[in-house]
Structures are given as C-alpha cells and as structure tokens.
Amino acid sequence: MLAKRHGINQKTVAKWKRRTSTADLPTGPKVARSTVLSIEEEAANVARRAKPLHIKSFQFKSRQSLTAEHRAALRDGISMTLDEATARRFVSLTLAHLDRRWPFKLDLILTGPQDLVAPDELHPIFHGSFDWHSCVHGWWQVMRLARRFPDMPEAAVIR
C-alpha cells in the first residue's frame, strides 16, 4: 500500500522497513578497488610499452584484441608511449578551455526562470569547455598528466 501510494517499488519499501536507522547507507562497492595505477605500476607499464613490439610475434587472438589504432601504429612503427613533450601539448590545449565561460552547451531541464543561470554558477568547478561532460574529462586529463609528469612546468599551474 505504501509503495502504491508513493509510486515506488514494493521491494524498496520492504528494504526500508528492515532498516534500523533513517541515516543514509553507504553506496558503492563493498570492497574498494582502484582502477588508477600506482606510480610504480604505471612506470612498469610504460617500460613494457617502450620495448619494440612486433605484430608478427603476436598470436592471432592477441592481435585481434588490440585496438585498430594500436595495430596501425605497430604496423607503421609509431610509438604508443606518451612523452613529456606530448603531455605538455595536451595540457596546453586542455587548459586553454577549462575556464572559458562561453560558448557553453546547456543540457538541463528548466522548471522556471530561476533555473536559467550562467554555467559557472550552475557548475562552479566544471563550467569550462563546451559542456559539463567535456570539462570533467578535461580536468581528469590534466590531473592525470600532472601526476604522471610532476616535473613539467604546467603541473604547478594544474595543482
């Protein structure tokens, strides 16, 4: 009856009735597992990738699991490793638009004139780029590059 009155699932109501407190329960995985590599793991991966790979030495199944871009790079002898100079170019391109206010693609439902505010008021941190989502990815990129290349001059600006 409670579920029907509020338009929610009966299983949700049953779970709520079993709870001993009204406090919010923790969400997410029971065991925290990071998908971010430690500095040592990342260094080992970079060292492994720095070795020349010969596509002919791969088994057929392994070759199919590579991305098309990676297979093309291997075929053409292009390195897939990131050096500091390339990282600095990525950082300079991304920093150029992370705090740019306009243009901005607004993607939300307005319920009245009070909802129409500037992007930096709506999303104080993620208001640059062209939209919120691109700004989130931009910040992720520059933070990751600053962590990977802590001595590059732009790392201080990012932090």
Number of C-alpha atoms within 10 A of each C-alpha: 8 11 13 9 7 8 9 11 11 13 10 10 13 12 9 12 10 8 10 7 9 7 7 6 8 7 6 7 7 7 6 7 7 7 6 9 10 10 11 9 11 13 13 12 13 15 11 12 14 13 10 11 14 10 13 9 9 11 9 10 8 10 15 11 10 11 10 11 10 15 16 12 13 16 13 9 12 12 15 13 13 13 12 14 10 11 19 19 11 15 21 13 12 19 20 11 17 21 15 14 15 15 11 15 11 14 8 8 8 9 8 7 7 7 11 14 11 14 20 15 11 14 12 10 15 21 25 27 24 17 18 20 12 17 20 16 15 22 19 12 17 24 17 15 21 22 15 18 16 15 11 16 11 18 19 10 9 14 10
